[in-house]
Amino acid sequence: MNKFWLQNYPAGVPADVNVDEYRSVTALLEASYEKFKNDNAYVCMGRFLTYGQVDELSSSLAAWLQSQGLKKGDRVAIMLPNLLQFPIAAAAILRAGLIIVNVNPMYTPRELEHQLKDSGAETIFILDSFAPTLVEVIQRTPIKSVILSGAGDMLGAPDGTNDFGLPNATRFNLALAAGRELELQKPDIGPDDIAVLQYTGGTTGVSKGAVLLHKTLVANLLSSEAWTQPGLKRKTLTGQFNMVTAIPLYHVFAFIVCNLLSNRLGALSILIPNPRDLPGMIKTLQGFKINSFPAVNTLFNSLAHDPEFAKLDFSELAVSTGGGMAVQEAVAKKWLEVTGCPISEGYGLTETSAGIASNPTDTDAYTGTIGLPMPGVEIRIIDDNGNDVPAGERGEIAIRGPQVMAGYWQRPDETANVMTPDGFFKSGDIGIMDERGYTRIVDRKKDMILVSGFNVYPNEIEGVVVSHPGVLECAAIGVPDKNTGEAVKVFVVKHDPSLTEADLIEFCKEQLTGYKRPRTIEFRDDLPKSNVGKILRRELRDEVLKTAAQAAE
């Protein structure tokens, strides 16, 4: 395939990376533990852990897991927030030759039951706060043993005593202590062994586990590291490299970038357990210089508008990575104004082990695109028949490279539906690639609004509406309309309390052609979001349809 975009790569970024440099992501992590053993790896609520301590703790916990009868290839779930226990548990699972199953701590009992049954996980690390959810469903899952953890387990707090009636429950610190008396039996872990089952959000049907191999993660980490280097040269960095970890570690974006990549870079990962508590987060960050800030658009937006956040030390902020959703121009502009560091918008999916495209990290320019394919990645824009569309035309983004999953866990039919015969993953995102190789996402297929036969893409509408100074955030959806089939409706959270619907309608008239203009605008105090901060359009759409159905009865 002609990788014509390579001519637009930043200086020093290679076309490919050596995925054979490490046999496994475990080997990569262990190399970092040795190289940076005296440096701090994580900090949470004032407690620091060095790389040497993470090495020792995860080795002990891995040995304990092996002593429980777990064998290579068994699945172990992690249902923890951003606490020190998370990276220790994750590393222990990998070092024992087991497979990580990342679980959203906010799952409902129904969602948790599905993921545990689907993955076949027999062991779970879980915070006490979420144990009642597990209690409701554990009898219908394969779970045989539970490692319970209190929020203060690594902070010197007394161990909890409540086992919630869960079978074969062990406290996290007791497992660590027992493991110190054992010796880890290092398994032979190869590139084609499974490292992680990372579940999709289930927005296109039942939640499925993307099979991420060790070589998949190694490829992504080395590619991401190479892509980051030009940005790191923008500033003169002093002392250890610090990365803010505010997005939840169970999510593929944070798991890869804030956990694994931070280890690869020898960085200090500043764990934020509750990013919704902005004052608390800002207070935590006051004691640190910030070098890297991965986040989603909504978090960038909230922080950039907080006057206390603007007082932090951004003198050495070199890279701000945007992912999970589109970064809006108004947000990028405000972030740059406040921090002096541009947001490098990237793109990836659960099925591609996070980032596979990104804007260069060494420029202030806002492109409105997801950037260029990263090292080792190929991107095509295809039609419904799998054929390449002409340059500049809309089509589905298809991705090939070592970063792409091996398939969906035990779902060969679902895997076949998303893979082309020549190995490209069909993302479900509609994009346009320009002559430089930059791709602009116009939306996901399912979010497209059809107005009188014309395609309307919510991202475009939202980009216009949020550029109004009186708007904090918004979401556009299609609602049924007897005249046009569908019409555009926008939900808005105000930045200026005096903003009216008429103001916004007039504003949109200046920037959007007739069929794209919002027919109705509804003001809300907040918008539904996932735990990662992504606005849930589907939830708003379902609410509107339900209301319409009730009114018709």
N, C-alpha and C positions, 0 to 999 in steps of 0.2 A: 504494500500500500504506500502511496506517495504521501509522506508526512511533510507536506509543504509548510506546515506551521513552524517547523524547526528553525527556519530562517528568522523567525521573530522571537526566538527564545532569548531571555536575558543572558548576558555574557557569563560564561562559566557553568551554565546548566547543561548537563549531558543529555543526549537523546535517549539513552537507556541507562539502567542501573544493573549492577551485577547481583541478580537474585540468588546466586549460588554462594555469596559471601558468607552466609550463615545457613546451616542446615535447618534451623528452626528459629522461631521468635524467642524461644527459651534460651538458645545459645546467644542470641543478640542481647537479651536482658542480662544474662550472667556476665557477658563481657563488660557491660556498663557497670555492674555491681563492683567488678574488680577495678576497672579504670577510675571510677569516681568514688571509691569506697569511703573516703573521708569527707566527701561533700554531702550537703543536705539534699535529700531526694523529695521529701514531702513535708509540709507543715499544715497543721489543722488545729485551730483553736489554741494556738500558742505552743503546741508540741511539735518538735522537729524529729524527723527520722533521717539518718544518713543512708547512703546507698549500702554501706556495710551492714547496717542494722536491718534494712529491708532484705538483704541477702540472707542474713542469719534467721530472721523471723519467718520468711517465706519458706526457707529450707526446713525449718522445724515443723511448720504447719503442713508442708508437703509430706514429710515423713509420717506425721500423724494420720493424714488422709490415707496413705498407703496401709497403715496399720489397721484401718477400719475395713479392710478387704476390698477397697476400690482398686481397680486394675486399669491399665492403659486403655483409653478410649471411652471410659465411663464419663457420663455427663454430671457436672456439678453446677448448680444454679447459684447466682449471687444476687441477692435482693437487698442491697445496701445503698445508702446515699453517699455523698462525697465525704467519707470519713477515712481515717488512716487504715481501717480494717479492709477497705475495698482493694487497694493495690496489693496489700499483703496476701489477701485471699486469692486474687487473680494470679499473682505470680506463683503461689503455692500450687494452684490447680494445674497450671502449665508445667511446672517443674516435676510434678508427680506423673506427668504423661496423660492427664485427664483433659476433658473438654469443658471450657467455660460456657455457661448459658446465662447471658446477662438478662436480668429481669427488672422491669420498671417497678420501683418500690410503691408507686401509687396505683398499681393494678387493682381492679376489683377482684373479688373471689372468682368470678366466671373467667376473667382473662388469665388469672394466675393458674387456675386449674387447666385451662387449655394448653398453656405453654409448658407446664410441667409434664402433662401427659404426652404432648406432642414430642418433646425433646427426650422423654424417658429418663429425666434426671432423678437420681435416687438420693441425692444429698443436696442440701441447700444451706447457704449462709444467709441469715436474715436478721434484721434489726428488731429488737423487742417491739418497737412501735408498730411494726407490720405483722407481727406474729398472729394477731387475731384473724387476719385475712387468711393466713395459711391454715389456722385451726378449722376454719369453715370447710375447707376442701381437701385436706390432707388424706382423708380416707379414700378419696377417689383418684388419688395420684400415685405414682410409683415411689414417692419419697419414703425413705427408710430411716434416714438420720438427718438431724437438724443441728446446725451450729448457730446458737443464739448469741447476739451481741448487743451490748448496751452502748449508747452514744459516747459514754465516757470510758470505754474499755481501754483505750490506748492513752488515756489522759490521767491515769492514776486514780480513777474513781473505783469504789468497791465493786466487785463483781456482782451482777444480778443473781437472784436466786429463783426467780419465777421461770418455770419451764413451760407454762401455759398448757400443761397436759399433753404436750407434743411427745410422740414416741422417740426414744433414743436421742434425747436432746442433750447437747453438750455446750457449755459456755465457751466463748471464743478464747478467752485467756487461759482456761483450763486445757483446751486443746493445744495451745501454744506451749504451755508448760510441759505437757506430756510429750510433745514432739521433740523437746530439747533433749530428752533421754533416748531418742531414737536416731537412727541413721538413715538418711534419704537414699533409697536405692534408685540411682539415676536410670531412667528408662531410655531406650534408644528411640529418639524422636527424629523423624525425618521430614523433609519438605512437604510430602504429600499426606502427612498426618493432619487430622482436624484439630485446630486450635480453639475455635469459637463457633458456637451457634448463635448468630445474631438475628433476633427476630424483627421482622418488618412490623410496621405499625398496624397492619391489617386494614389499610384504607381501601384496598382493592379486593376485599374478601377476607377469608380467614387468615389470621396471622401465621406467617411461615418462617422457618428458620433458615437463614442464609448460611451455607456451609463455607466457613473461612478457614482455609488451610494455613499451615505455618508459613509456607512459601508466599501465600497471598499477603499475609501481614508483613513479612520481611520486605516484599516488593513495595508495598505501600509506604512503609517507614523510610526506606532508602530513597524512594522517589520524592517523598515529602521533605526529607532532610535536604536533598539537592535543590529543590525548588525554593526553600527558605533562605538559603545562603546569601543570595544577593541582597535581600532585605536586611539581614543582620549586619551588612557592611554599611548601611545607611547612617548608623550612629556609632559613636565610640562607646563600646560597652565596657563597664568596669565590674569587677567581682563576678559572682556566679549569675548565670542566666536564670531569670525568674519568669515563670509562666502562670497566669491566672487560670485556675480551673473552676469556673463558675457553672459551666454546662454539666449536666449529670453524667457521671462516668459510665453508667449502664448504656448510654446512647453511643452509637458507633462513632460519631464525630469526636466526642470527648474521650472515649476509650482508646481510640487510635492516637489522637493528637496530644491530649492532655495527660495520658497515662504512658502509653508506649513510646511515642515520639519524644516526650520530655525526658524519659530515661535514656533514649538513644543520644540525646543532646547533652546529657549530664545536667539537666536543668533542675531547679527547685520548683515543684508544682505546688502552688498555693491553693489548697482545697477549700472551696466554699460550699458548706453543706446545704445552705438555703439561699439561692440566688434571688428569690422573691423578696427577701429582706434586704432591700437596697442600702438602708442606713447601716445595717450590720456588716454587709459586704464592704462598704466604703471604709468603715472603721477598721476592718481587718487589713485592708490594703494600705492604710496610712503608714504602716511600718515598713513598707517595701518599695524599692524602685521596681517598676514594671517594664519588662522587656518584650513580652509576648502576651497578646490578649485574644484568644479565640472566643467567638460568641456568635449568636444569631442576631438578626436585624432588630428584633424587639428589645433585646437586652442592650445592644448598642444605643438604641433610641432612648430607652429609659435613663441610662447612665449619662448620656450626653446632655440631657436636659436637667440633670441634677446639679445644682450649684456646688454641693459639697464634693461631688466627684471631680469637678474641675480643679479642685485644690490639690489633688494627688500629684505625685512626682512622675511626670511623663517624659522627663528629659532623655531617658534611654529607651523609650518605647519604640522598638524597631519594626515589629510585625503585628498587625491586627488582622486576624483571619476570620472572614465571614463565611458561614456555611449554614446548612439546614433549611434555608429559605432565601429568597432574593433579597439582596441588600438594596434598599431604596436610595436614590440619589440624594434626597433631602437628608437622610440619616447619615450617609457617607460624608456629606459636606459638613454637617454639624460635628461629627466625630473628629474629622480632620481639624476643624476649627478649635475644638476643645483640647485635643491631645497632641496635635502636630504630627500624627501618624495616620496614613491612609488605611482604609480597610481594603485588604486584598480579598475580593470575593472569590470563593472556590465553589466547587460542585462535586457531589458524590452521592452515593446511595448506600443503604445497608448492603445491597448486593455487590457493591464495588469496594467494600471495606473502607468506606469514607472517600476522601478526595481523589479524583482522577482528572480534574481540570481546575485551573486557577488563573487568576490574573497575576502578572508579575508582582513581586514583592518589593521592587526597587523603584516604583513610580507612584506619584500622587494622583495620576489620572484616574477618573471614574469612567469606566467603559460601558456600564450597563449590561455587561456580558458575564459569563462564567469563566472567561479567559481562554487559555490554550490548553490542549491536552498535555498532561504532565509526562515526565520521562517514562517510556515504556508503554504509553497508552495510545490507542488508535480510536478515533471517533469518526463515525459516518452519520449522515443525515439521510434517513430512508423513508420511502412511502409505505403504504399498507401492504404492498407486495414484496417488500424487502429490497427494492431497487433504490439506488442513490438518486436523490433529487438534485436538480441543477443548483449551482451555487446561488445563495441568496434566497432560496425558497424554503418554505416551512416543511418540516418532516420530523420523524421521531429520531431522537438521539440514540444511537447504538454504539456500544463500547466494547472494545476488546483489549486484553492485556492481562498480565499476571495478577493484577489487583482485583480481577473479577472473580466472584464466588465460584465454587465447584458445582453449585446447584442448590436447590431447596432440599432441606432435610427430609428424606424419605418421600419425596413428591416428584417422581420423574416426569409425570404429565405436566405439572406446573412448571418444571424446569424447561421442558421442551417448548412450552408456550412463549417463553421469554428469550430463548436463544435461537439465533439464526444458524443455519447449517455450517457456516464457516466460523462459528464461535463468538459472534457479537451478541452482547446482552442488550435487549430492547428495553430502554429505560421507562417508557411510558411518558416521557417528557417531550414536548414539542419544541424544536429549536431551529434556529437559522444560523448557519456558519458563513462567515464572510471570507473574503479572499485572503485574509491574513491568518485564518484558522481560529479566530475568536467566535464563540458560539453564544448567541443570545437566546435564552429560554423565553418562549412566549406563553407557555403554561403546560400543565398536564392535560392529557386528553380528556379526562373525566371532568375537569373544571371549566372546559370551554363552554361559552354561552353562545347560543344560536339565536340571533335576532333577525327575523325576516330573511333567513337564508345566509346572513353574514356571520362570520366567525368573530366573536369578541373574546379577548383574552383578559381575565381578571387582573393579571400582573400589570398590564398597561393602565387599566382604570385606576388601580390602587396607587400606582406610581404618580399619576396626575393628582389625585385627591390628596395624598399625603404631602405633596409639595406645597399645598396651601398652608400658610403660617399658622392658621387656626386649628389645624388637624394634628393630633398626636399619632394616631394609628387608625387603620381602616381595613375593611375586608369587602370585596365585591363578589356577588353571587348572581346566578341567573334564577329568576322567579317566573312562574307561569304567567303568560299574557295572552288574552284571547285574540288580540290583533296581530301580534308579532311572534307568537309561539313562546318566546321568552323575552324578558326585559331585564335590564341591569338594576340591581338594588345594592346600595352601599351602606354598610354599618360603620359608624364613625365614633371614635372617642375624641372629644374636644381637647385642644390645648388652650384655646381661647373660649371661655364660657359664653361670650356674646355671639359666637358663630351661629348663623341660622342656615336652614335648608336652602333658602333662596340664595344666600351668599355662595354656597357651594355649587348649586345648579348653574348659576351665572358664570362661576369660575370654570366649570367643566365645558360650558358652551364655547369658551375661548380656546380650548385645547383638544377637544374631542369632536369627531364628526358625529352627526345626528344619532345614528344607530348605536353608537358606543356610549352615549351619555346616560348617566344614571337616571332612571325614571323616578325612583324614590330613594330617600336618604333617611336612615334611622339612627338617632344618636343613642349611644350606650355609655354606661360608666366604665365598662371594660368589655373585652372580647374573649371568647373561649380560646384557650391555648393548650397545647400539649406541654408536658413537663420540660421540654426543651425550649419552649417559648414560641413555637410555631403556631400561628393563628389557624384555627380549625374552621375553614370555610364550610366543610361538609356539615358540621354541627349546626351552623347557622342556617344552611339550606334545609336540613331536616326539620328544624324548628318552624321555618316558614311554611313548608309543605304540610306539616302537621296542623298548623293553625288554619291553613286554607281548607284542609279536609274537614276540620271540625265546623268551620263556617258554612260549608256546603251541605252539611247534614240537616 
